[in-house]
Amino acid sequence: MIRLCYKKKTGTGPLLWKIMAYINTVGVVGAGQMGSGIAQLAAAHGFDTWLVDTNPEALTRAEELITNNIHRLVSKGHLSQKDGDGALTQLKYSSNVQELSSADIIIEAIVESEGVKKSLVLELDKIAKCSTILASNTSSISITRLASATSRPIKVIGMHFMNPPPIMKLVEIVRGANTSDDRLHNQGLGGEVSELFGKTVICSKDFAGFVVNRILMPMLNEAFYALYTGVASKEDIDTGMKLGTNHPMGPLELADFIGLDICLSILNVLHSGLGDNKYAPCPLLVQYVDAGRHGRKRGVGVYDYRKSSQKGKTSSKL
Ligand SMILES: NC(=O)c1ccc[n+]([C@@H]2O[C@H](COP(=O)([O-])OP(=O)(O)OC[C@H]3O[C@@H](n4cnc5c(N)ncnc54)[C@H](O)[C@@H]3O)[C@@H](O)[C@H]2O)c1
C-alpha cells in the first residue's frame, strides 16, 4: 500500500514495479546520521527494512529519531497514518548482522574507514544471498577496493546519499572497476532505487571523493586554514561564505554538521588517493578530531553546541 501511495505521488509506476521484482528487503548497516536516514527512506517507501548496528545505543537513538520523523511526516500530511504505521512496522532494528541474510540490497553506512568497511563487506558477502547487491554509502573510499574484498565485485556499488538522506535530493552512484553494467542490476538498480526514493542521481567514476566531496572538501579545508592562520573569526568565515556566496550554511558550520572525523577521513583519502598536497588536511582540523571535537553529533566541534539550543551554537570560548 505504501508503494502504491508513492507511485501516485512520484509517478514512478513502471520503475516501481521493475524494482519490486528485484527488491523486497533493504538492509542498512550503521545506525548513525546517514544509516538511520537511509533506513527511514527505505521503510517509508514500502520496503521491508533492517537497520543493523553493533552499538545498541545507536539503534535506540535511531529508532527514536525515525519514529519522530515518521510521526512528523504523518502530522504534516506528507504520509497517511496508515502508511506511517506501515513504515514503522516494516522497519526492524538489530545488532545481529545475520538478520541481513534475506536482504536484496544492503547499504552500509558505517564509520569512514577502509579497513573497517572491508571487514564488514567481507562478512556481508558471506551472509548475503548470491543475488544481493552490496552498496556502500562511503564518501570517498574506493568502491573497487571494497568490491575486491568480496567474491561478488560485479555486485558492489557506491550509493552516496547526502546528509540528511530524507531531505537532500542527490545520490551519487559510483561504479567500481568491476561493477557489472547490467542495467537491471548493480549500479542501474542502485540508481533506480535512489530515484524511487525521490532522489536525483548522478554517476561518478571510482576516483577518491567522487564528484561532490572532491569539490566540497577542499573548500571546507580552506575554511579551516583561514581560521588556523587567523584570517578571520569562525563566525565571520561562515557569515562571509553564507552571504557572499549564497550558501545555506557556512563551511565551518557545515563541517560540524557532517562530522569533523568524517571530513578528516575524506581529506586523507583525497590526499593519498589523488597524491596531491592540496588535499592535505589542515592541522587545526586534525587537532579538533584528536581532541574528540567531532562536530554536532558530539556536542562540540568548531562550535560548542552544548550551551545553547538556539541555532545550535554559541560564541564559545573553545
Ligand atoms: N555525515 C555525513 O554528512 C555523510 C554524508 C554522506 C556520506 N557519509 C558516509 O556515511 C558513512 C556513515 O557516516 P555517519 O555520519 O552516519 O557516521 P556516524 O558516526 O554517525 O555513524 C556510524 C555508525 O556505524 C556504526 N558502526 C561502526 N562500525 C560498525 C560495524 N562494523 N557494524 C555495524 N555498525 C557499525 C557505529 O556504531 C555508528 O552508529 C560514512 O562512510 C560517511 O563517510 C557521511
The ligand as an SDF file (V2000), in Angstrom:
LIG
                    3D

 44 48  0  0  0  0  0  0  0  0999 V2000
   27.9900   12.5750    7.8270 N   0  0  0  0  0  0  0  0  0  0  0  0
   27.7950   12.9430    6.5730 C   0  0  0  0  0  0  0  0  0  0  0  0
   27.4680   14.1120    6.2750 O   0  0  0  0  0  0  0  0  0  0  0  0
   27.9170   11.9170    5.4680 C   0  0  0  0  0  0  0  0  0  0  0  0
   27.3890   12.2080    4.1870 C   0  0  0  0  0  0  0  0  0  0  0  0
   27.4770   11.2400    3.1860 C   0  0  0  0  0  0  0  0  0  0  0  0
   28.0910   10.0170    3.4460 C   0  0  0  0  0  0  0  0  0  0  0  0
   28.5980    9.7770    4.6910 N   0  0  0  0  0  0  0  0  0  0  0  0
   29.2230    8.4680    4.9240 C   0  0  0  0  0  0  0  0  0  0  0  0
   28.2950    7.6420    5.6120 O   0  0  0  0  0  0  0  0  0  0  0  0
   29.0130    6.7530    6.4890 C   0  0  0  0  0  0  0  0  0  0  0  0
   28.4860    6.9270    7.8970 C   0  0  0  0  0  0  0  0  0  0  0  0
   28.6240    8.2620    8.2910 O   0  0  0  0  0  0  0  0  0  0  0  0
   27.7830    8.8370    9.5410 P   0  0  0  0  0  0  0  0  0  0  0  0
   27.9930   10.3080    9.5320 O   0  0  0  0  0  0  0  0  0  0  0  0
   26.4040    8.2760    9.5300 O   0  0  0  0  0  0  0  0  0  0  0  0
   28.6370    8.1940   10.7570 O   0  0  0  0  0  0  0  0  0  0  0  0
   28.1790    8.0160   12.2810 P   0  0  0  0  0  0  0  0  0  0  0  0
   29.4260    8.0670   13.0720 O   0  0  0  0  0  0  0  0  0  0  0  0
   27.0500    8.9450   12.6170 O   0  0  0  0  0  0  0  0  0  0  0  0
   27.5710    6.5190   12.3150 O   0  0  0  0  0  0  0  0  0  0  0  0
   28.3080    5.3690   12.0660 C   0  0  0  0  0  0  0  0  0  0  0  0
   27.5920    4.1960   12.7430 C   0  0  0  0  0  0  0  0  0  0  0  0
   28.2030    2.9820   12.3100 O   0  0  0  0  0  0  0  0  0  0  0  0
   28.2280    2.0930   13.4160 C   0  0  0  0  0  0  0  0  0  0  0  0
   29.2510    1.0670   13.1570 N   0  0  0  0  0  0  0  0  0  0  0  0
   30.5870    1.2230   13.1380 C   0  0  0  0  0  0  0  0  0  0  0  0
   31.1860    0.0560   12.7930 N   0  0  0  0  0  0  0  0  0  0  0  0
   30.1780   -0.8420   12.5760 C   0  0  0  0  0  0  0  0  0  0  0  0
   30.1420   -2.2090   12.1700 C   0  0  0  0  0  0  0  0  0  0  0  0
   31.2630   -2.8900   11.9020 N   0  0  0  0  0  0  0  0  0  0  0  0
   28.9370   -2.8100   12.0490 N   0  0  0  0  0  0  0  0  0  0  0  0
   27.8020   -2.1380   12.3140 C   0  0  0  0  0  0  0  0  0  0  0  0
   27.7680   -0.8400   12.6940 N   0  0  0  0  0  0  0  0  0  0  0  0
   28.9510   -0.1940   12.8210 C   0  0  0  0  0  0  0  0  0  0  0  0
   28.5180    2.9740   14.6250 C   0  0  0  0  0  0  0  0  0  0  0  0
   28.0980    2.3520   15.8230 O   0  0  0  0  0  0  0  0  0  0  0  0
   27.6890    4.2210   14.2800 C   0  0  0  0  0  0  0  0  0  0  0  0
   26.3830    4.1390   14.8300 O   0  0  0  0  0  0  0  0  0  0  0  0
   30.4890    7.0880    6.3220 C   0  0  0  0  0  0  0  0  0  0  0  0
   31.0490    6.2300    5.3690 O   0  0  0  0  0  0  0  0  0  0  0  0
   30.4540    8.5210    5.8040 C   0  0  0  0  0  0  0  0  0  0  0  0
   31.6070    8.8670    5.0710 O   0  0  0  0  0  0  0  0  0  0  0  0
   28.5110   10.6820    5.7110 C   0  0  0  0  0  0  0  0  0  0  0  0
  1  2  1  0
  2  3  2  0
  2  4  1  0
  4  5  1  0
  4 44  2  0
  5  6  2  0
  6  7  1  0
  7  8  2  0
  8  9  1  0
  8 44  1  0
  9 10  1  0
  9 42  1  0
 10 11  1  0
 11 12  1  0
 11 40  1  0
 12 13  1  0
 13 14  1  0
 14 15  2  0
 14 16  1  0
 14 17  1  0
 17 18  1  0
 18 19  2  0
 18 20  1  0
 18 21  1  0
 21 22  1  0
 22 23  1  0
 23 24  1  0
 23 38  1  0
 24 25  1  0
 25 26  1  0
 25 36  1  0
 26 27  1  0
 26 35  1  0
 27 28  2  0
 28 29  1  0
 29 30  1  0
 29 35  2  0
 30 31  1  0
 30 32  2  0
 32 33  1  0
 33 34  2  0
 34 35  1  0
 36 37  1  0
 36 38  1  0
 38 39  1  0
 40 41  1  0
 40 42  1  0
 42 43  1  0
M  CHG  2   8   1  16  -1
M  END
$$$$
